[in-house]
C-alpha cells in the first residue's frame, strides 16, 4: 500500500513538473551562418480572445556576461497575470573586451548596438509569429536591468534605419507600448522627443557608481579615459520626460548602488504589473517614489529628497 502511495505521489509530482515545464518554451528567434539566438517564452494558461500583451526582458551583465534565466522570475510572475513574457539571449560583444574606463569607446558603443539589434530581432520574431503565440503586437513592452536597461532605452529611441546591423526593418510606424528600466541610462537625452515618447518606468539607486543615476560619465571615468562615455541616467531621463509632459514613473532607492538594478524584477513585481496595467488602461502619471535603503554615500548625499 505504501509503495502504491509513493508511486501515485511520484506520478502527481511528475504531472505538476510537466505542467510547469509546459508554461515555458525555449525558441530560436534568430539564426544565420554564425549566430543562434534563443529566448524563453512564458505564456498564460488562460486563453485570450484579444491576444496577450507581451513583455520582452533583457538581462544585465555589462554586455559580457549574464544569462536570460535572470528574467525567469518576472516572466513567470507576469504569465500568471495574463501577460506573455520572454527573456532573451543576445550578443555579448564585450566578452573578452574592457567595458570600464580603460576600454575602447567605439567598442562600448558597438556593444549597445548589437544588443539593441538583437532586441529588435526578437521583436520582429513576435511580430511575424503573433498569431502562432497569440500576441497583441500593439501591446509589446520591453524591459531590462543594467546593460539590459541601456539596451531597451536605446531600442526605444534610436533611429532604427540608421543603427540597424542585420538589414532588419520593423514596420515604420511600430512603437513599443512602454518600457521598464532598472539602473539604465541613455547616451543622448535628445533622442527622446515628444514625437517618439513612450510610457516609462525607471528605478535606480542614487548612489550608483557604475551607471550614473543622473548625468555623468559611465563608471564616472575621468575625461582623458579611453573608455569615456557620457550617460544620462534615470533621474535625468525622468526630469526630461516630465518637461515633455510624458508618462513616466521613477523609483529612487536612496543610497542604493548598482546592486538595485534588478530589484523590482525580483521583488515587488506587482509594481511592474501595475505600471503595465495602467499604461494599457490609458492612464497618465508622473510620480517620483522615494524608497529608503538605510544606505548613504557621497553620490546619494547630493539629493536632499533622501534626507
Secondary structure, DSSP 8 states (H G I E B T S, - for coil): -HHHHHHHHHHHHHHHHHHHHHTEEEEEEEE-SS-EEEEEEE--SS--SS-EEEEEEE--STTTS--GGGGHHHHHHHHTTT-EEEEE----TTTTS--STTS-HHHHHHHHHHHHHHHHHHHHHHHHTHHHHTEEEEEEEEEEETHHHHHHHHHHHS-HHHH-SS-----TT---SEEEEES-EES-GGG--TTT--EEEEEEETT-SSS-SSEEEGGG--TT-TT--EEEEHHHHHHHHHHTT--EEEEEEET--GGGTTHHHHS-THHHHHHHHHHHTT-----EEEEE-S---TTGGG-GGG-
